[in-house]
Amino acid sequence: MSSSPNSSSSSNLAIVDDAPGTAPGSFDLYRDVRCPVNVVLGTGTITVRQCLALERSSVVRLQQSAGEDLTVIVRGIKIARGEVVVVEDSTSVRLTEICRSGLNAPSAEAQA
């Protein structure tokens, strides 16, 4: 699931900019930059045979338990965990935990 410009998850991510310990104005240049947001529901493993046999009503078992938090990834860095909520007619993510270590980690592009 990716965020859209009008989705509530984009406004939830804005709180990251005001995180404690952040220098005032340090994100000013980046506030309007769009970046892809991935929300990972879970992971699993299937064989190529099972993959080729998938059809519309197929079920793929995930390693995560039902009700476990989702992982929010921005530009390849885990920044938060959250839960699925419905806002109006959109499926969204309510952030339950901000991963501070992910916010301070340099991206692979910055290291290149």
Backbone bond lengths (Angstrom), bond angles and torsions (degrees), N, CA, C in turn:
res aa  C-N    CA-C-N  psi(-1)  N-CA   C-N-CA  omega(-1)  CA-C   N-CA-C  phi
1 M - - - 1.435 - - 1.512 107.26 -
2 S 1.329 117.50 131.49 1.453 122.06 178.02 1.503 108.69 -113.93
3 S 1.323 115.33 154.26 1.456 117.84 179.65 1.511 109.45 -80.20
4 S 1.310 116.47 152.17 1.445 121.97 173.39 1.510 107.49 -112.45
5 P 1.339 118.08 163.42 1.453 119.98 -176.41 1.521 112.96 -57.95
6 N 1.335 118.11 -29.29 1.452 120.65 -176.69 1.515 113.38 -101.67
7 S 1.324 118.96 6.56 1.457 120.30 -176.50 1.513 110.91 -79.12
8 S 1.319 115.53 154.28 1.459 119.91 -179.64 1.515 111.52 -71.03
9 S 1.347 117.97 -22.63 1.455 118.83 -179.51 1.519 111.78 -66.95
10 S 1.355 118.13 -28.82 1.462 118.65 177.52 1.514 110.47 -67.05
11 S 1.341 118.10 -35.47 1.459 119.07 177.78 1.519 110.37 -72.34
12 N 1.319 118.48 -31.02 1.455 120.61 176.51 1.515 110.96 -64.77
13 L 1.322 117.95 -35.65 1.451 120.70 -179.22 1.522 112.05 -71.24
14 A 1.330 117.79 -19.14 1.457 120.35 -179.72 1.518 111.78 -63.95
15 I 1.326 117.87 -24.80 1.460 119.28 -179.77 1.518 111.51 -66.32
16 V 1.318 117.15 -20.37 1.459 120.66 178.71 1.520 110.10 -61.85
17 D 1.348 118.12 -37.28 1.454 122.15 -178.81 1.528 112.39 -62.09
18 D 1.318 117.24 -29.70 1.455 121.85 -176.87 1.518 111.86 -98.85
19 A 1.318 116.79 23.47 1.461 121.18 -177.42 1.523 111.03 -63.46
20 P 1.344 117.01 143.91 1.458 119.76 177.87 1.528 110.21 -57.99
21 G 1.317 116.43 142.68 1.452 121.03 179.15 1.518 113.54 87.32
22 T 1.328 117.09 -0.08 1.453 121.13 179.30 1.522 109.05 -91.87
23 A 1.305 117.44 131.29 1.459 121.20 179.25 1.516 109.71 -64.00
24 P 1.340 118.59 133.86 1.466 121.12 179.10 1.526 110.23 -57.30
25 G 1.329 116.03 134.00 1.453 121.23 177.02 1.515 115.26 80.40
26 S 1.334 119.02 -1.91 1.455 119.87 -176.08 1.534 112.61 -68.84
27 F 1.326 117.39 -19.29 1.465 120.56 179.81 1.526 111.71 -105.11
28 D 1.315 118.30 3.33 1.458 121.18 -174.53 1.524 112.98 -54.40
29 L 1.330 118.21 -40.31 1.456 120.59 -178.80 1.522 112.67 -68.58
30 Y 1.319 117.55 -20.74 1.459 121.56 -171.94 1.520 114.12 -107.39
31 R 1.293 119.42 -3.85 1.461 122.18 -172.00 1.526 114.13 -57.44
32 D 1.317 118.96 -32.31 1.458 121.00 -176.71 1.526 113.26 -104.41
33 V 1.327 118.21 7.56 1.456 121.78 178.41 1.523 108.72 -76.52
34 R 1.305 116.82 129.08 1.467 121.14 178.97 1.529 108.72 -86.11
35 C 1.322 116.00 140.06 1.456 119.69 177.23 1.530 108.48 -143.58
36 P 1.328 116.69 149.92 1.466 120.04 -178.42 1.526 110.77 -70.03
37 V 1.328 115.62 140.27 1.459 122.44 176.80 1.526 107.19 -120.55
38 N 1.326 116.35 124.82 1.461 121.65 176.20 1.509 108.38 -111.35
39 V 1.336 115.92 135.61 1.454 121.10 175.30 1.518 106.67 -115.82
40 V 1.329 116.20 117.18 1.452 121.59 -174.93 1.525 108.96 -95.39
41 L 1.308 115.70 115.47 1.452 121.95 178.60 1.516 110.71 -73.65
42 G 1.308 116.47 -39.41 1.456 120.77 -179.81 1.508 110.06 174.09
43 T 1.322 116.03 176.19 1.454 121.15 178.78 1.525 109.27 -129.13
44 G 1.287 115.63 159.39 1.456 121.48 177.78 1.515 108.82 -160.67
45 T 1.307 115.69 175.07 1.459 120.87 179.83 1.528 108.48 -131.50
46 I 1.336 115.72 132.82 1.458 120.87 174.39 1.532 107.58 -135.55
47 T 1.310 115.33 161.65 1.462 120.08 177.97 1.530 109.65 -81.85
48 V 1.313 116.33 164.64 1.462 120.62 175.66 1.527 109.26 -60.14
49 R 1.325 117.48 -39.62 1.475 121.62 178.50 1.527 110.27 -58.05
50 Q 1.347 116.41 -45.67 1.469 120.38 179.16 1.525 110.85 -65.76
51 C 1.314 117.04 -38.31 1.460 121.21 179.04 1.529 111.18 -62.78
52 L 1.324 116.69 -43.66 1.470 121.01 179.98 1.525 112.25 -68.41
53 A 1.333 116.88 -22.99 1.459 121.16 -179.09 1.537 112.60 -89.76
54 L 1.330 118.55 -3.31 1.463 120.88 -178.80 1.522 110.96 -62.36
55 E 1.302 115.32 139.11 1.456 121.49 174.14 1.516 109.26 -141.05
56 R 1.282 117.12 -177.38 1.465 122.76 -170.41 1.529 114.47 -52.22
57 S 1.292 121.48 -40.38 1.465 122.77 -176.34 1.535 113.12 -99.27
58 S 1.321 117.58 9.81 1.464 121.05 -179.39 1.523 111.03 -65.41
59 V 1.329 115.65 151.53 1.455 122.19 177.12 1.520 108.18 -118.71
60 V 1.327 116.21 129.92 1.458 121.65 176.83 1.521 106.61 -109.94
61 R 1.313 116.95 119.04 1.462 121.55 -179.14 1.521 109.98 -76.29
62 L 1.338 115.53 133.85 1.455 122.11 179.69 1.520 109.72 -104.03
63 Q 1.330 116.47 160.25 1.456 120.96 -179.93 1.526 111.71 -77.90
64 Q 1.343 118.53 -21.74 1.451 121.69 -179.04 1.521 110.84 -77.04
65 S 1.325 115.38 150.71 1.457 121.06 176.51 1.524 109.35 -81.29
66 A 1.332 116.55 154.05 1.458 120.90 175.51 1.522 108.81 -60.00
67 G 1.313 116.99 136.22 1.461 121.56 179.56 1.516 114.72 87.47
68 E 1.324 117.67 -6.04 1.467 120.63 178.84 1.533 109.23 -71.93
69 D 1.334 116.86 147.79 1.465 121.24 -178.80 1.525 111.94 -60.54
70 L 1.333 115.17 151.97 1.451 123.31 174.20 1.520 108.68 -87.86
71 T 1.317 117.68 159.66 1.454 122.17 176.99 1.522 108.58 -106.19
72 V 1.342 116.77 131.52 1.460 122.22 178.47 1.525 107.44 -103.80
73 I 1.341 115.67 123.37 1.457 122.03 -176.12 1.525 108.53 -121.59
74 V 1.329 116.57 127.70 1.464 122.18 176.73 1.520 107.69 -119.96
75 R 1.323 115.17 121.09 1.469 121.99 -179.62 1.522 112.24 51.05
76 G 1.334 115.63 41.36 1.452 121.44 175.35 1.516 115.20 82.58
77 I 1.336 118.56 2.65 1.461 121.46 -178.67 1.514 109.46 -115.31
78 K 1.324 116.38 128.13 1.463 121.22 177.72 1.526 108.15 -68.79
79 I 1.337 117.07 117.59 1.458 119.72 -178.29 1.521 113.39 -112.39
80 A 1.341 117.09 -19.75 1.465 118.32 -175.71 1.519 111.27 -161.73
81 R 1.331 113.53 169.28 1.460 121.99 170.92 1.513 106.12 -127.12
82 G 1.314 116.49 153.62 1.454 118.93 -177.69 1.503 112.79 -163.18
83 E 1.333 114.42 -177.17 1.460 121.25 -178.62 1.518 109.45 -126.47
84 V 1.316 116.13 153.31 1.459 121.66 -179.83 1.522 109.38 -74.67
85 V 1.339 115.72 132.86 1.458 122.44 173.27 1.524 107.91 -136.54
86 V 1.319 116.56 160.01 1.456 121.22 175.49 1.520 107.35 -110.86
87 V 1.340 116.31 122.75 1.456 122.91 177.47 1.517 106.88 -117.08
88 E 1.338 115.82 116.33 1.456 122.30 -172.19 1.523 107.21 55.91
89 D 1.324 118.33 -118.01 1.462 120.85 179.71 1.518 112.51 -107.28
90 S 1.328 117.90 13.70 1.456 121.24 -176.58 1.521 111.60 -110.13
91 T 1.304 115.64 141.17 1.461 120.78 170.51 1.513 106.58 -80.67
92 S 1.330 116.29 131.17 1.464 121.57 -175.49 1.513 109.82 -136.29
93 V 1.322 116.33 178.64 1.456 122.14 178.31 1.525 108.58 -124.52
94 R 1.319 116.35 125.88 1.466 121.54 172.41 1.519 106.68 -93.15
95 L 1.333 116.71 120.88 1.454 120.65 -178.32 1.520 110.06 -72.66
96 T 1.319 115.73 129.91 1.462 121.34 179.53 1.519 111.60 -110.88
97 E 1.324 116.86 -17.42 1.474 121.39 -178.05 1.517 109.10 -154.66
98 I 1.320 116.54 131.01 1.462 121.90 173.88 1.522 107.01 -99.48
99 C 1.319 117.35 129.07 1.461 122.11 -178.71 1.520 108.45 -91.87
100 R 1.299 117.00 95.19 1.468 122.43 -175.64 1.528 111.61 -59.76
101 S 1.324 118.63 -35.87 1.468 120.49 -179.15 1.520 110.01 -63.03
102 G 1.333 118.26 -35.58 1.454 121.55 177.98 1.513 112.89 -67.95
103 L 1.335 116.32 -30.88 1.461 120.21 -179.42 1.517 111.27 -72.39
104 N 1.317 117.10 -26.96 1.462 120.98 -178.61 1.516 113.22 -95.87
105 A 1.335 117.56 -7.09 1.467 121.00 -176.52 1.530 109.84 -76.56
106 P 1.336 117.60 133.93 1.458 119.70 175.91 1.523 109.82 -71.26
107 S 1.322 116.32 142.40 1.458 119.78 179.54 1.521 109.79 -76.68
108 A 1.325 115.81 162.61 1.471 120.87 179.30 1.542 109.21 -62.67
109 E 1.346 117.56 -34.66 1.453 120.69 -179.40 1.524 109.97 -66.72
110 A 1.344 117.38 -38.32 1.463 120.51 -177.97 1.523 110.96 -68.36
111 Q 1.350 116.55 -28.06 1.458 120.85 -179.36 1.514 111.73 -79.38
112 A 1.334 118.06 -21.21 1.473 121.70 -175.98 1.507 112.19 -75.05
